[in-house]
Amino acid sequence: MAFTRGDIVEVNLGLPPDGRVLNHPAIIISNNEVFYDDDCYLVVMLTSQQYSDKYSFEITSNMLVNPNSKAYSEARCHLITYILPTHIVNNKIRNKVRRQFVDALVEHIVNSALY
């Protein structure tokens, strides 16, 4: 199954930093060419904790294709990594962020974490 930009998937990440590997939802932010060229995806981690700092980008139900299963979600705009297709738990999509909101998220990532 191919995944695309905006898909929310569950991945194994080495967070928290105590050495445990926990599953976390993450949004695919890369385009299809990244996958076709290097067989990987760029993702940003989601959390249900509310940090409300410059790295926070709240994900509300209106941004999603299906209703949010959590009372609160935010992308952690400084927690970006690449993953391989084998890192995706159960090889399935949990939800999808609508395109205009993925674009806004990526813009926030650039402005908060890269500049």
Biotite code that builds the C-alpha atoms (Angstrom):
import biotite.structure as struc

atoms = struc.array([
    struc.Atom([0.000, 0.000, 0.000], chain_id="A", res_id=1, res_name="MET", atom_name="CA", element="C"),
    struc.Atom([1.359, 3.423, -0.931], chain_id="A", res_id=2, res_name="ALA", atom_name="CA", element="C"),
    struc.Atom([0.955, 6.318, 1.478], chain_id="A", res_id=3, res_name="PHE", atom_name="CA", element="C"),
    struc.Atom([0.665, 9.951, 0.466], chain_id="A", res_id=4, res_name="THR", atom_name="CA", element="C"),
    struc.Atom([1.190, 13.441, 1.854], chain_id="A", res_id=5, res_name="ARG", atom_name="CA", element="C"),
    struc.Atom([-1.272, 14.151, 4.663], chain_id="A", res_id=6, res_name="GLY", atom_name="CA", element="C"),
    struc.Atom([-1.779, 10.535, 5.715], chain_id="A", res_id=7, res_name="ASP", atom_name="CA", element="C"),
    struc.Atom([-1.621, 9.950, 9.454], chain_id="A", res_id=8, res_name="ILE", atom_name="CA", element="C"),
    struc.Atom([0.159, 6.708, 10.240], chain_id="A", res_id=9, res_name="VAL", atom_name="CA", element="C"),
    struc.Atom([1.423, 5.093, 13.410], chain_id="A", res_id=10, res_name="GLU", atom_name="CA", element="C"),
    struc.Atom([5.199, 4.653, 13.626], chain_id="A", res_id=11, res_name="VAL", atom_name="CA", element="C"),
    struc.Atom([7.780, 3.405, 16.090], chain_id="A", res_id=12, res_name="ASN", atom_name="CA", element="C"),
    struc.Atom([9.774, 6.362, 17.400], chain_id="A", res_id=13, res_name="LEU", atom_name="CA", element="C"),
    struc.Atom([12.533, 6.477, 19.999], chain_id="A", res_id=14, res_name="GLY", atom_name="CA", element="C"),
    struc.Atom([10.559, 8.822, 22.232], chain_id="A", res_id=15, res_name="LEU", atom_name="CA", element="C"),
    struc.Atom([10.528, 9.549, 25.103], chain_id="A", res_id=16, res_name="PRO", atom_name="CA", element="C"),
    struc.Atom([14.314, 9.880, 25.308], chain_id="A", res_id=17, res_name="PRO", atom_name="CA", element="C"),
    struc.Atom([14.713, 7.180, 27.965], chain_id="A", res_id=18, res_name="ASP", atom_name="CA", element="C"),
    struc.Atom([15.530, 4.566, 25.337], chain_id="A", res_id=19, res_name="GLY", atom_name="CA", element="C"),
    struc.Atom([12.027, 3.112, 25.041], chain_id="A", res_id=20, res_name="ARG", atom_name="CA", element="C"),
    struc.Atom([10.518, 2.845, 21.583], chain_id="A", res_id=21, res_name="VAL", atom_name="CA", element="C"),
    struc.Atom([6.875, 3.880, 21.565], chain_id="A", res_id=22, res_name="LEU", atom_name="CA", element="C"),
    struc.Atom([4.311, 4.051, 18.814], chain_id="A", res_id=23, res_name="ASN", atom_name="CA", element="C"),
    struc.Atom([3.244, 7.566, 17.893], chain_id="A", res_id=24, res_name="HIS", atom_name="CA", element="C"),
    struc.Atom([0.946, 8.906, 15.203], chain_id="A", res_id=25, res_name="PRO", atom_name="CA", element="C"),
    struc.Atom([2.739, 10.967, 12.577], chain_id="A", res_id=26, res_name="ALA", atom_name="CA", element="C"),
    struc.Atom([1.703, 12.973, 9.523], chain_id="A", res_id=27, res_name="ILE", atom_name="CA", element="C"),
    struc.Atom([3.449, 12.293, 6.232], chain_id="A", res_id=28, res_name="ILE", atom_name="CA", element="C"),
    struc.Atom([4.644, 15.688, 4.982], chain_id="A", res_id=29, res_name="ILE", atom_name="CA", element="C"),
    struc.Atom([6.756, 14.604, 2.008], chain_id="A", res_id=30, res_name="SER", atom_name="CA", element="C"),
    struc.Atom([5.540, 14.383, -1.564], chain_id="A", res_id=31, res_name="ASN", atom_name="CA", element="C"),
    struc.Atom([5.346, 11.250, -3.703], chain_id="A", res_id=32, res_name="ASN", atom_name="CA", element="C"),
    struc.Atom([8.709, 11.914, -5.373], chain_id="A", res_id=33, res_name="GLU", atom_name="CA", element="C"),
    struc.Atom([10.505, 11.435, -2.050], chain_id="A", res_id=34, res_name="VAL", atom_name="CA", element="C"),
    struc.Atom([9.026, 7.953, -1.783], chain_id="A", res_id=35, res_name="PHE", atom_name="CA", element="C"),
    struc.Atom([9.683, 7.063, -5.422], chain_id="A", res_id=36, res_name="TYR", atom_name="CA", element="C"),
    struc.Atom([13.277, 8.332, -5.278], chain_id="A", res_id=37, res_name="ASP", atom_name="CA", element="C"),
    struc.Atom([14.331, 7.012, -1.856], chain_id="A", res_id=38, res_name="ASP", atom_name="CA", element="C"),
    struc.Atom([11.605, 4.621, -0.634], chain_id="A", res_id=39, res_name="ASP", atom_name="CA", element="C"),
    struc.Atom([10.978, 6.656, 2.514], chain_id="A", res_id=40, res_name="CYS", atom_name="CA", element="C"),
    struc.Atom([8.598, 9.271, 3.925], chain_id="A", res_id=41, res_name="TYR", atom_name="CA", element="C"),
    struc.Atom([9.226, 12.476, 5.879], chain_id="A", res_id=42, res_name="LEU", atom_name="CA", element="C"),
    struc.Atom([6.932, 12.654, 8.901], chain_id="A", res_id=43, res_name="VAL", atom_name="CA", element="C"),
    struc.Atom([6.192, 14.985, 11.788], chain_id="A", res_id=44, res_name="VAL", atom_name="CA", element="C"),
    struc.Atom([5.161, 13.508, 15.128], chain_id="A", res_id=45, res_name="MET", atom_name="CA", element="C"),
    struc.Atom([1.722, 14.045, 16.652], chain_id="A", res_id=46, res_name="LEU", atom_name="CA", element="C"),
    struc.Atom([0.913, 14.109, 20.342], chain_id="A", res_id=47, res_name="THR", atom_name="CA", element="C"),
    struc.Atom([-2.202, 14.467, 22.468], chain_id="A", res_id=48, res_name="SER", atom_name="CA", element="C"),
    struc.Atom([-0.274, 16.518, 25.040], chain_id="A", res_id=49, res_name="GLN", atom_name="CA", element="C"),
    struc.Atom([-0.796, 20.250, 24.864], chain_id="A", res_id=50, res_name="GLN", atom_name="CA", element="C"),
    struc.Atom([2.518, 22.108, 24.803], chain_id="A", res_id=51, res_name="TYR", atom_name="CA", element="C"),
    struc.Atom([1.309, 25.414, 23.316], chain_id="A", res_id=52, res_name="SER", atom_name="CA", element="C"),
    struc.Atom([4.806, 26.549, 22.372], chain_id="A", res_id=53, res_name="ASP", atom_name="CA", element="C"),
    struc.Atom([6.308, 27.752, 19.109], chain_id="A", res_id=54, res_name="LYS", atom_name="CA", element="C"),
    struc.Atom([6.666, 24.139, 17.862], chain_id="A", res_id=55, res_name="TYR", atom_name="CA", element="C"),
    struc.Atom([2.956, 23.395, 18.346], chain_id="A", res_id=56, res_name="SER", atom_name="CA", element="C"),
    struc.Atom([0.539, 23.143, 15.450], chain_id="A", res_id=57, res_name="PHE", atom_name="CA", element="C"),
    struc.Atom([-2.906, 22.158, 16.681], chain_id="A", res_id=58, res_name="GLU", atom_name="CA", element="C"),
    struc.Atom([-4.740, 19.559, 14.602], chain_id="A", res_id=59, res_name="ILE", atom_name="CA", element="C"),
    struc.Atom([-8.498, 20.055, 14.857], chain_id="A", res_id=60, res_name="THR", atom_name="CA", element="C"),
    struc.Atom([-11.261, 17.788, 13.554], chain_id="A", res_id=61, res_name="SER", atom_name="CA", element="C"),
    struc.Atom([-12.126, 20.165, 10.697], chain_id="A", res_id=62, res_name="ASN", atom_name="CA", element="C"),
    struc.Atom([-8.590, 19.630, 9.353], chain_id="A", res_id=63, res_name="MET", atom_name="CA", element="C"),
    struc.Atom([-9.130, 15.875, 9.117], chain_id="A", res_id=64, res_name="LEU", atom_name="CA", element="C"),
    struc.Atom([-11.054, 13.677, 6.716], chain_id="A", res_id=65, res_name="VAL", atom_name="CA", element="C"),
    struc.Atom([-12.497, 11.676, 9.637], chain_id="A", res_id=66, res_name="ASN", atom_name="CA", element="C"),
    struc.Atom([-13.306, 12.978, 13.148], chain_id="A", res_id=67, res_name="PRO", atom_name="CA", element="C"),
    struc.Atom([-10.368, 13.106, 15.537], chain_id="A", res_id=68, res_name="ASN", atom_name="CA", element="C"),
    struc.Atom([-10.326, 10.213, 17.996], chain_id="A", res_id=69, res_name="SER", atom_name="CA", element="C"),
    struc.Atom([-8.494, 12.355, 20.577], chain_id="A", res_id=70, res_name="LYS", atom_name="CA", element="C"),
    struc.Atom([-9.789, 15.357, 22.504], chain_id="A", res_id=71, res_name="ALA", atom_name="CA", element="C"),
    struc.Atom([-6.645, 17.282, 21.520], chain_id="A", res_id=72, res_name="TYR", atom_name="CA", element="C"),
    struc.Atom([-3.851, 16.743, 18.980], chain_id="A", res_id=73, res_name="SER", atom_name="CA", element="C"),
    struc.Atom([-0.884, 18.778, 17.898], chain_id="A", res_id=74, res_name="GLU", atom_name="CA", element="C"),
    struc.Atom([2.016, 18.282, 15.533], chain_id="A", res_id=75, res_name="ALA", atom_name="CA", element="C"),
    struc.Atom([5.418, 18.794, 17.156], chain_id="A", res_id=76, res_name="ARG", atom_name="CA", element="C"),
    struc.Atom([7.020, 20.826, 14.374], chain_id="A", res_id=77, res_name="CYS", atom_name="CA", element="C"),
    struc.Atom([10.616, 20.195, 15.480], chain_id="A", res_id=78, res_name="HIS", atom_name="CA", element="C"),
    struc.Atom([10.178, 16.406, 15.659], chain_id="A", res_id=79, res_name="LEU", atom_name="CA", element="C"),
    struc.Atom([10.622, 15.500, 12.009], chain_id="A", res_id=80, res_name="ILE", atom_name="CA", element="C"),
    struc.Atom([12.237, 12.324, 10.737], chain_id="A", res_id=81, res_name="THR", atom_name="CA", element="C"),
    struc.Atom([12.236, 9.966, 7.815], chain_id="A", res_id=82, res_name="TYR", atom_name="CA", element="C"),
    struc.Atom([10.651, 6.558, 8.045], chain_id="A", res_id=83, res_name="ILE", atom_name="CA", element="C"),
    struc.Atom([10.680, 3.487, 5.870], chain_id="A", res_id=84, res_name="LEU", atom_name="CA", element="C"),
    struc.Atom([7.449, 1.765, 4.860], chain_id="A", res_id=85, res_name="PRO", atom_name="CA", element="C"),
    struc.Atom([8.333, -1.050, 7.271], chain_id="A", res_id=86, res_name="THR", atom_name="CA", element="C"),
    struc.Atom([8.221, 1.428, 10.190], chain_id="A", res_id=87, res_name="HIS", atom_name="CA", element="C"),
    struc.Atom([4.487, 1.978, 9.700], chain_id="A", res_id=88, res_name="ILE", atom_name="CA", element="C"),
    struc.Atom([2.578, -0.062, 12.287], chain_id="A", res_id=89, res_name="VAL", atom_name="CA", element="C"),
    struc.Atom([-0.069, -2.367, 10.800], chain_id="A", res_id=90, res_name="ASN", atom_name="CA", element="C"),
    struc.Atom([0.628, -0.854, 7.351], chain_id="A", res_id=91, res_name="ASN", atom_name="CA", element="C"),
    struc.Atom([-2.512, 1.304, 7.488], chain_id="A", res_id=92, res_name="LYS", atom_name="CA", element="C"),
    struc.Atom([-3.684, 4.900, 7.481], chain_id="A", res_id=93, res_name="ILE", atom_name="CA", element="C"),
    struc.Atom([-5.250, 6.144, 10.744], chain_id="A", res_id=94, res_name="ARG", atom_name="CA", element="C"),
    struc.Atom([-6.679, 9.341, 9.240], chain_id="A", res_id=95, res_name="ASN", atom_name="CA", element="C"),
    struc.Atom([-5.780, 12.042, 6.735], chain_id="A", res_id=96, res_name="LYS", atom_name="CA", element="C"),
    struc.Atom([-5.096, 15.770, 7.050], chain_id="A", res_id=97, res_name="VAL", atom_name="CA", element="C"),
    struc.Atom([-6.722, 17.861, 4.317], chain_id="A", res_id=98, res_name="ARG", atom_name="CA", element="C"),
    struc.Atom([-4.264, 19.290, 1.797], chain_id="A", res_id=99, res_name="ARG", atom_name="CA", element="C"),
    struc.Atom([-4.571, 22.991, 2.719], chain_id="A", res_id=100, res_name="GLN", atom_name="CA", element="C"),
    struc.Atom([-3.821, 22.153, 6.348], chain_id="A", res_id=101, res_name="PHE", atom_name="CA", element="C"),
    struc.Atom([-0.777, 20.037, 5.448], chain_id="A", res_id=102, res_name="VAL", atom_name="CA", element="C"),
    struc.Atom([0.483, 23.046, 3.486], chain_id="A", res_id=103, res_name="ASP", atom_name="CA", element="C"),
    struc.Atom([-0.122, 25.286, 6.538], chain_id="A", res_id=104, res_name="ALA", atom_name="CA", element="C"),
    struc.Atom([1.631, 22.748, 8.782], chain_id="A", res_id=105, res_name="LEU", atom_name="CA", element="C"),
    struc.Atom([4.699, 22.629, 6.535], chain_id="A", res_id=106, res_name="VAL", atom_name="CA", element="C"),
    struc.Atom([4.809, 26.431, 6.457], chain_id="A", res_id=107, res_name="GLU", atom_name="CA", element="C"),
    struc.Atom([4.673, 26.465, 10.275], chain_id="A", res_id=108, res_name="HIS", atom_name="CA", element="C"),
    struc.Atom([7.474, 23.882, 10.413], chain_id="A", res_id=109, res_name="ILE", atom_name="CA", element="C"),
    struc.Atom([9.657, 26.071, 8.207], chain_id="A", res_id=110, res_name="VAL", atom_name="CA", element="C"),
    struc.Atom([8.920, 29.212, 10.202], chain_id="A", res_id=111, res_name="ASN", atom_name="CA", element="C"),
    struc.Atom([9.195, 27.694, 13.687], chain_id="A", res_id=112, res_name="SER", atom_name="CA", element="C"),
    struc.Atom([11.911, 25.080, 13.361], chain_id="A", res_id=113, res_name="ALA", atom_name="CA", element="C"),
    struc.Atom([13.962, 25.861, 10.290], chain_id="A", res_id=114, res_name="LEU", atom_name="CA", element="C"),
    struc.Atom([14.363, 29.657, 10.418], chain_id="A", res_id=115, res_name="TYR", atom_name="CA", element="C"),
])
